Amino acid sequence: MSSELIQGLYLSLLGISGVFIVLSCLAGFMWLMGLIQSRREGYELEEVPKREVKFTEKELLAIAAAIQYYHTLYEDVVDVSVSERWKEFARSLQVNV
């Protein structure tokens, strides 16, 4: 093997091992922080109260439709302008395929 190939493999191995060493140090640090947090006195999980369902599916659909209708009528709707040469472009794509 050439010396450049050996040097490239060596640098790759060195870089990959460096990344895994840093990741293992980070994982160890996170594990230690978890141990410290769990040993704390008075550390309890609070239960989150469940949210009550206030609307049915039909009501939510009606609300969404009303909002869409309002924005369509009273807000500025953006007009999409089409390129004047779109037909020629489409035909050229069909020919090239």
PyMOL CGO cylinders between C-alpha atoms (Angstrom):
from pymol import cmd
from pymol.cgo import CYLINDER

trace = [
    CYLINDER, 0.00, 0.00, 0.00, 1.09, 3.53, -0.61, 0.3, 1, 1, 1, 1, 1, 1,
    CYLINDER, 1.09, 3.53, -0.61, 2.04, 5.78, 2.25, 0.3, 1, 1, 1, 1, 1, 1,
    CYLINDER, 2.04, 5.78, 2.25, -0.77, 8.23, 1.42, 0.3, 1, 1, 1, 1, 1, 1,
    CYLINDER, -0.77, 8.23, 1.42, -3.38, 5.50, 1.79, 0.3, 1, 1, 1, 1, 1, 1,
    CYLINDER, -3.38, 5.50, 1.79, -1.92, 4.36, 5.11, 0.3, 1, 1, 1, 1, 1, 1,
    CYLINDER, -1.92, 4.36, 5.11, -1.81, 7.94, 6.36, 0.3, 1, 1, 1, 1, 1, 1,
    CYLINDER, -1.81, 7.94, 6.36, -5.45, 8.47, 5.27, 0.3, 1, 1, 1, 1, 1, 1,
    CYLINDER, -5.45, 8.47, 5.27, -6.59, 5.33, 7.07, 0.3, 1, 1, 1, 1, 1, 1,
    CYLINDER, -6.59, 5.33, 7.07, -4.66, 6.34, 10.17, 0.3, 1, 1, 1, 1, 1, 1,
    CYLINDER, -4.66, 6.34, 10.17, -6.23, 9.81, 10.22, 0.3, 1, 1, 1, 1, 1, 1,
    CYLINDER, -6.23, 9.81, 10.22, -9.70, 8.34, 9.67, 0.3, 1, 1, 1, 1, 1, 1,
    CYLINDER, -9.70, 8.34, 9.67, -9.23, 5.89, 12.51, 0.3, 1, 1, 1, 1, 1, 1,
    CYLINDER, -9.23, 5.89, 12.51, -7.89, 8.66, 14.74, 0.3, 1, 1, 1, 1, 1, 1,
    CYLINDER, -7.89, 8.66, 14.74, -10.85, 10.94, 13.96, 0.3, 1, 1, 1, 1, 1, 1,
    CYLINDER, -10.85, 10.94, 13.96, -13.49, 8.24, 14.44, 0.3, 1, 1, 1, 1, 1, 1,
    CYLINDER, -13.49, 8.24, 14.44, -11.96, 7.11, 17.73, 0.3, 1, 1, 1, 1, 1, 1,
    CYLINDER, -11.96, 7.11, 17.73, -11.83, 10.72, 18.91, 0.3, 1, 1, 1, 1, 1, 1,
    CYLINDER, -11.83, 10.72, 18.91, -15.52, 11.18, 18.19, 0.3, 1, 1, 1, 1, 1, 1,
    CYLINDER, -15.52, 11.18, 18.19, -16.44, 8.00, 20.07, 0.3, 1, 1, 1, 1, 1, 1,
    CYLINDER, -16.44, 8.00, 20.07, -14.27, 9.00, 23.04, 0.3, 1, 1, 1, 1, 1, 1,
    CYLINDER, -14.27, 9.00, 23.04, -16.02, 12.38, 23.26, 0.3, 1, 1, 1, 1, 1, 1,
    CYLINDER, -16.02, 12.38, 23.26, -19.45, 10.73, 22.95, 0.3, 1, 1, 1, 1, 1, 1,
    CYLINDER, -19.45, 10.73, 22.95, -18.63, 8.21, 25.68, 0.3, 1, 1, 1, 1, 1, 1,
    CYLINDER, -18.63, 8.21, 25.68, -17.46, 11.03, 27.98, 0.3, 1, 1, 1, 1, 1, 1,
    CYLINDER, -17.46, 11.03, 27.98, -20.72, 12.88, 27.31, 0.3, 1, 1, 1, 1, 1, 1,
    CYLINDER, -20.72, 12.88, 27.31, -22.78, 9.75, 28.03, 0.3, 1, 1, 1, 1, 1, 1,
    CYLINDER, -22.78, 9.75, 28.03, -20.87, 9.19, 31.29, 0.3, 1, 1, 1, 1, 1, 1,
    CYLINDER, -20.87, 9.19, 31.29, -21.45, 12.79, 32.34, 0.3, 1, 1, 1, 1, 1, 1,
    CYLINDER, -21.45, 12.79, 32.34, -25.17, 12.49, 31.62, 0.3, 1, 1, 1, 1, 1, 1,
    CYLINDER, -25.17, 12.49, 31.62, -25.34, 9.22, 33.59, 0.3, 1, 1, 1, 1, 1, 1,
    CYLINDER, -25.34, 9.22, 33.59, -23.65, 10.87, 36.58, 0.3, 1, 1, 1, 1, 1, 1,
    CYLINDER, -23.65, 10.87, 36.58, -26.03, 13.83, 36.41, 0.3, 1, 1, 1, 1, 1, 1,
    CYLINDER, -26.03, 13.83, 36.41, -28.96, 11.39, 36.40, 0.3, 1, 1, 1, 1, 1, 1,
    CYLINDER, -28.96, 11.39, 36.40, -27.61, 9.70, 39.54, 0.3, 1, 1, 1, 1, 1, 1,
    CYLINDER, -27.61, 9.70, 39.54, -27.18, 13.04, 41.28, 0.3, 1, 1, 1, 1, 1, 1,
    CYLINDER, -27.18, 13.04, 41.28, -30.70, 14.15, 40.35, 0.3, 1, 1, 1, 1, 1, 1,
    CYLINDER, -30.70, 14.15, 40.35, -32.30, 10.87, 41.49, 0.3, 1, 1, 1, 1, 1, 1,
    CYLINDER, -32.30, 10.87, 41.49, -30.63, 11.01, 44.90, 0.3, 1, 1, 1, 1, 1, 1,
    CYLINDER, -30.63, 11.01, 44.90, -31.99, 14.45, 45.63, 0.3, 1, 1, 1, 1, 1, 1,
    CYLINDER, -31.99, 14.45, 45.63, -34.48, 14.56, 48.49, 0.3, 1, 1, 1, 1, 1, 1,
    CYLINDER, -34.48, 14.56, 48.49, -38.05, 15.44, 47.67, 0.3, 1, 1, 1, 1, 1, 1,
    CYLINDER, -38.05, 15.44, 47.67, -37.66, 14.61, 44.01, 0.3, 1, 1, 1, 1, 1, 1,
    CYLINDER, -37.66, 14.61, 44.01, -41.08, 13.48, 42.82, 0.3, 1, 1, 1, 1, 1, 1,
    CYLINDER, -41.08, 13.48, 42.82, -42.84, 13.46, 39.50, 0.3, 1, 1, 1, 1, 1, 1,
    CYLINDER, -42.84, 13.46, 39.50, -46.01, 15.49, 39.38, 0.3, 1, 1, 1, 1, 1, 1,
    CYLINDER, -46.01, 15.49, 39.38, -48.96, 14.13, 37.51, 0.3, 1, 1, 1, 1, 1, 1,
    CYLINDER, -48.96, 14.13, 37.51, -50.20, 16.39, 34.78, 0.3, 1, 1, 1, 1, 1, 1,
    CYLINDER, -50.20, 16.39, 34.78, -53.97, 16.75, 34.85, 0.3, 1, 1, 1, 1, 1, 1,
    CYLINDER, -53.97, 16.75, 34.85, -55.71, 15.54, 31.72, 0.3, 1, 1, 1, 1, 1, 1,
    CYLINDER, -55.71, 15.54, 31.72, -57.21, 18.22, 29.55, 0.3, 1, 1, 1, 1, 1, 1,
    CYLINDER, -57.21, 18.22, 29.55, -60.94, 18.10, 29.13, 0.3, 1, 1, 1, 1, 1, 1,
    CYLINDER, -60.94, 18.10, 29.13, -62.24, 17.85, 25.60, 0.3, 1, 1, 1, 1, 1, 1,
    CYLINDER, -62.24, 17.85, 25.60, -64.34, 20.96, 25.06, 0.3, 1, 1, 1, 1, 1, 1,
    CYLINDER, -64.34, 20.96, 25.06, -65.26, 20.54, 21.40, 0.3, 1, 1, 1, 1, 1, 1,
    CYLINDER, -65.26, 20.54, 21.40, -66.45, 17.61, 19.34, 0.3, 1, 1, 1, 1, 1, 1,
    CYLINDER, -66.45, 17.61, 19.34, -64.92, 16.77, 15.97, 0.3, 1, 1, 1, 1, 1, 1,
    CYLINDER, -64.92, 16.77, 15.97, -67.83, 18.37, 14.13, 0.3, 1, 1, 1, 1, 1, 1,
    CYLINDER, -67.83, 18.37, 14.13, -67.44, 21.59, 16.09, 0.3, 1, 1, 1, 1, 1, 1,
    CYLINDER, -67.44, 21.59, 16.09, -63.71, 21.70, 15.40, 0.3, 1, 1, 1, 1, 1, 1,
    CYLINDER, -63.71, 21.70, 15.40, -64.35, 21.11, 11.70, 0.3, 1, 1, 1, 1, 1, 1,
    CYLINDER, -64.35, 21.11, 11.70, -66.93, 23.92, 11.68, 0.3, 1, 1, 1, 1, 1, 1,
    CYLINDER, -66.93, 23.92, 11.68, -64.47, 26.29, 13.40, 0.3, 1, 1, 1, 1, 1, 1,
    CYLINDER, -64.47, 26.29, 13.40, -61.72, 25.47, 10.90, 0.3, 1, 1, 1, 1, 1, 1,
    CYLINDER, -61.72, 25.47, 10.90, -64.11, 25.96, 7.98, 0.3, 1, 1, 1, 1, 1, 1,
    CYLINDER, -64.11, 25.96, 7.98, -65.29, 29.31, 9.37, 0.3, 1, 1, 1, 1, 1, 1,
    CYLINDER, -65.29, 29.31, 9.37, -61.72, 30.54, 9.76, 0.3, 1, 1, 1, 1, 1, 1,
    CYLINDER, -61.72, 30.54, 9.76, -60.85, 29.46, 6.23, 0.3, 1, 1, 1, 1, 1, 1,
    CYLINDER, -60.85, 29.46, 6.23, -64.01, 31.13, 4.88, 0.3, 1, 1, 1, 1, 1, 1,
    CYLINDER, -64.01, 31.13, 4.88, -63.20, 34.37, 6.71, 0.3, 1, 1, 1, 1, 1, 1,
    CYLINDER, -63.20, 34.37, 6.71, -59.65, 34.47, 5.37, 0.3, 1, 1, 1, 1, 1, 1,
    CYLINDER, -59.65, 34.47, 5.37, -60.87, 33.75, 1.86, 0.3, 1, 1, 1, 1, 1, 1,
    CYLINDER, -60.87, 33.75, 1.86, -63.42, 36.57, 1.88, 0.3, 1, 1, 1, 1, 1, 1,
    CYLINDER, -63.42, 36.57, 1.88, -61.87, 39.33, 3.97, 0.3, 1, 1, 1, 1, 1, 1,
    CYLINDER, -61.87, 39.33, 3.97, -58.13, 38.87, 3.76, 0.3, 1, 1, 1, 1, 1, 1,
    CYLINDER, -58.13, 38.87, 3.76, -55.97, 39.57, 0.74, 0.3, 1, 1, 1, 1, 1, 1,
    CYLINDER, -55.97, 39.57, 0.74, -55.64, 36.33, -1.15, 0.3, 1, 1, 1, 1, 1, 1,
    CYLINDER, -55.64, 36.33, -1.15, -52.37, 36.07, -3.01, 0.3, 1, 1, 1, 1, 1, 1,
    CYLINDER, -52.37, 36.07, -3.01, -52.83, 35.69, -6.73, 0.3, 1, 1, 1, 1, 1, 1,
    CYLINDER, -52.83, 35.69, -6.73, -50.47, 33.23, -8.32, 0.3, 1, 1, 1, 1, 1, 1,
    CYLINDER, -50.47, 33.23, -8.32, -49.03, 34.55, -11.54, 0.3, 1, 1, 1, 1, 1, 1,
    CYLINDER, -49.03, 34.55, -11.54, -47.98, 31.98, -14.08, 0.3, 1, 1, 1, 1, 1, 1,
    CYLINDER, -47.98, 31.98, -14.08, -45.07, 32.37, -16.41, 0.3, 1, 1, 1, 1, 1, 1,
    CYLINDER, -45.07, 32.37, -16.41, -46.14, 33.25, -19.93, 0.3, 1, 1, 1, 1, 1, 1,
    CYLINDER, -46.14, 33.25, -19.93, -43.88, 30.62, -21.41, 0.3, 1, 1, 1, 1, 1, 1,
    CYLINDER, -43.88, 30.62, -21.41, -45.04, 27.71, -19.25, 0.3, 1, 1, 1, 1, 1, 1,
    CYLINDER, -45.04, 27.71, -19.25, -46.56, 25.84, -22.18, 0.3, 1, 1, 1, 1, 1, 1,
    CYLINDER, -46.56, 25.84, -22.18, -43.29, 25.92, -24.10, 0.3, 1, 1, 1, 1, 1, 1,
    CYLINDER, -43.29, 25.92, -24.10, -41.40, 24.81, -21.01, 0.3, 1, 1, 1, 1, 1, 1,
    CYLINDER, -41.40, 24.81, -21.01, -43.79, 21.89, -20.43, 0.3, 1, 1, 1, 1, 1, 1,
    CYLINDER, -43.79, 21.89, -20.43, -43.53, 20.80, -24.05, 0.3, 1, 1, 1, 1, 1, 1,
    CYLINDER, -43.53, 20.80, -24.05, -39.74, 20.90, -23.94, 0.3, 1, 1, 1, 1, 1, 1,
    CYLINDER, -39.74, 20.90, -23.94, -39.78, 18.68, -20.85, 0.3, 1, 1, 1, 1, 1, 1,
    CYLINDER, -39.78, 18.68, -20.85, -42.04, 16.17, -22.60, 0.3, 1, 1, 1, 1, 1, 1,
    CYLINDER, -42.04, 16.17, -22.60, -39.78, 16.03, -25.62, 0.3, 1, 1, 1, 1, 1, 1,
    CYLINDER, -39.78, 16.03, -25.62, -36.61, 15.57, -23.55, 0.3, 1, 1, 1, 1, 1, 1,
    CYLINDER, -36.61, 15.57, -23.55, -38.01, 12.71, -21.51, 0.3, 1, 1, 1, 1, 1, 1,
]
cmd.load_cgo(trace, "trace")
